[in-house]
């Protein structure tokens, strides 16, 4: 009997637990909604409400910004379909080598938010692609391995890509439809730090 | 030697702008306008300059690379236009002031990112966009999109300003600075459509 796969919710909980106060850029759709189920709304989370394929580029920008100095890591959480849509950003990450960037790909081989249509990810060696781009890359499929790599990545200069194999389960979660300006202001205040807020 | 064995430069040189035959030095115009854009860029002092290759903005990009080598700012080659919007957005969130340099024949790639991320999240950024197509354009494939970019950008509810033969060259640098300020003041992306060719 094989162990059941990690769920998205379990993976997101593990990430949020390991990085409770670092910037987290979270991809649209199911990823955002299940993170909200897990942690509620957090000031250090940037919720990307659309713009599929863009979160790795957004995370890269934050990791290159002055605000990144205050944090061990800038964590970006993307799906396999989103990663493929902005695939060439792996080359840019490899070129720029942002030490703070931790890119986590939750890979279920499907586009969850639109009805679980299949992606091309099962045909690819995502870790191999990332490695070829000059990014330290890891594959994990268990909670123990996920927690170990999350913990280990904190003190290791990136860029790092962590591919997490997850199962097909999607949790029922309400839509999240705030005015995006609220999200910008909240995340900017958080990034600016307590000194700027005082 | 036929066209298939000639170097690309030789093919381009064989098709001079029509205005050259009438005594107008189009090359000098590109040079003069490039220098004006460079003066504008130096005035606004961005922290990061993100660019895609452009034959008409070649001198500007060479200048950016040289100045980045001197530590004036970070110069960052992109793989696609939408990636640039994502990275610039992340940089802006983290307190940096990015400038983008792209061609208008790639503006279609940027539209989704601009209209679903930079615009609704109120992220100021300036895009210097070289205009192709129209008078003095040598590439017959480029007119269909490029001659309609003004309309496309306008229909997308994105703010843009124009630099072309109707604007005296001595006003180009000040327009770059003013467009940059307009983006900061309105908390929105601003496109500066620049025609260096006619």
HADDOCK unambig.tbl for C-alpha pairs under 7 A between the chains (distance, minus, plus):
assign (segid A and resid 50 and name CA) (segid B and resid 116 and name CA) 6.19 0.50 0.50
assign (segid A and resid 51 and name CA) (segid B and resid 112 and name CA) 6.77 0.50 0.50
assign (segid A and resid 51 and name CA) (segid B and resid 113 and name CA) 5.74 0.50 0.50
assign (segid A and resid 51 and name CA) (segid B and resid 116 and name CA) 5.76 0.50 0.50
assign (segid A and resid 51 and name CA) (segid B and resid 117 and name CA) 6.38 0.50 0.50
assign (segid A and resid 54 and name CA) (segid B and resid 83 and name CA) 6.62 0.50 0.50
assign (segid A and resid 54 and name CA) (segid B and resid 86 and name CA) 5.70 0.50 0.50
assign (segid A and resid 57 and name CA) (segid B and resid 83 and name CA) 5.70 0.50 0.50
assign (segid A and resid 57 and name CA) (segid B and resid 86 and name CA) 4.87 0.50 0.50
assign (segid A and resid 57 and name CA) (segid B and resid 87 and name CA) 4.82 0.50 0.50
assign (segid A and resid 58 and name CA) (segid B and resid 86 and name CA) 4.49 0.50 0.50
assign (segid A and resid 58 and name CA) (segid B and resid 87 and name CA) 4.85 0.50 0.50
assign (segid A and resid 58 and name CA) (segid B and resid 89 and name CA) 6.19 0.50 0.50
assign (segid A and resid 58 and name CA) (segid B and resid 90 and name CA) 4.50 0.50 0.50
assign (segid A and resid 59 and name CA) (segid B and resid 90 and name CA) 6.16 0.50 0.50
assign (segid A and resid 60 and name CA) (segid B and resid 87 and name CA) 6.02 0.50 0.50
assign (segid A and resid 60 and name CA) (segid B and resid 90 and name CA) 6.91 0.50 0.50
assign (segid A and resid 61 and name CA) (segid B and resid 87 and name CA) 4.10 0.50 0.50
assign (segid A and resid 61 and name CA) (segid B and resid 88 and name CA) 6.07 0.50 0.50
assign (segid A and resid 61 and name CA) (segid B and resid 89 and name CA) 6.74 0.50 0.50
assign (segid A and resid 61 and name CA) (segid B and resid 90 and name CA) 3.97 0.50 0.50
assign (segid A and resid 61 and name CA) (segid B and resid 91 and name CA) 4.43 0.50 0.50
assign (segid A and resid 62 and name CA) (segid B and resid 90 and name CA) 4.35 0.50 0.50
assign (segid A and resid 62 and name CA) (segid B and resid 91 and name CA) 5.11 0.50 0.50
assign (segid A and resid 62 and name CA) (segid B and resid 93 and name CA) 6.79 0.50 0.50
assign (segid A and resid 62 and name CA) (segid B and resid 94 and name CA) 5.47 0.50 0.50
assign (segid A and resid 64 and name CA) (segid B and resid 91 and name CA) 6.61 0.50 0.50
assign (segid A and resid 65 and name CA) (segid B and resid 91 and name CA) 4.96 0.50 0.50
assign (segid A and resid 65 and name CA) (segid B and resid 94 and name CA) 5.02 0.50 0.50
assign (segid A and resid 65 and name CA) (segid B and resid 95 and name CA) 6.43 0.50 0.50
assign (segid A and resid 65 and name CA) (segid B and resid 96 and name CA) 5.72 0.50 0.50
assign (segid A and resid 66 and name CA) (segid B and resid 94 and name CA) 6.01 0.50 0.50
assign (segid A and resid 66 and name CA) (segid B and resid 95 and name CA) 6.15 0.50 0.50
assign (segid A and resid 66 and name CA) (segid B and resid 96 and name CA) 6.54 0.50 0.50
assign (segid A and resid 67 and name CA) (segid B and resid 94 and name CA) 4.84 0.50 0.50
assign (segid A and resid 67 and name CA) (segid B and resid 95 and name CA) 6.54 0.50 0.50
assign (segid A and resid 88 and name CA) (segid B and resid 79 and name CA) 6.21 0.50 0.50
assign (segid A and resid 89 and name CA) (segid B and resid 79 and name CA) 6.95 0.50 0.50
assign (segid A and resid 89 and name CA) (segid B and resid 83 and name CA) 6.75 0.50 0.50
assign (segid A and resid 92 and name CA) (segid B and resid 78 and name CA) 6.79 0.50 0.50
assign (segid A and resid 180 and name CA) (segid B and resid 120 and name CA) 6.02 0.50 0.50
assign (segid A and resid 180 and name CA) (segid B and resid 121 and name CA) 4.99 0.50 0.50
assign (segid A and resid 181 and name CA) (segid B and resid 120 and name CA) 6.71 0.50 0.50
assign (segid A and resid 181 and name CA) (segid B and resid 121 and name CA) 4.86 0.50 0.50
assign (segid A and resid 181 and name CA) (segid B and resid 122 and name CA) 6.14 0.50 0.50
assign (segid A and resid 184 and name CA) (segid B and resid 121 and name CA) 5.87 0.50 0.50
assign (segid A and resid 188 and name CA) (segid B and resid 93 and name CA) 5.52 0.50 0.50
assign (segid A and resid 188 and name CA) (segid B and resid 94 and name CA) 6.73 0.50 0.50
assign (segid A and resid 191 and name CA) (segid B and resid 94 and name CA) 6.19 0.50 0.50
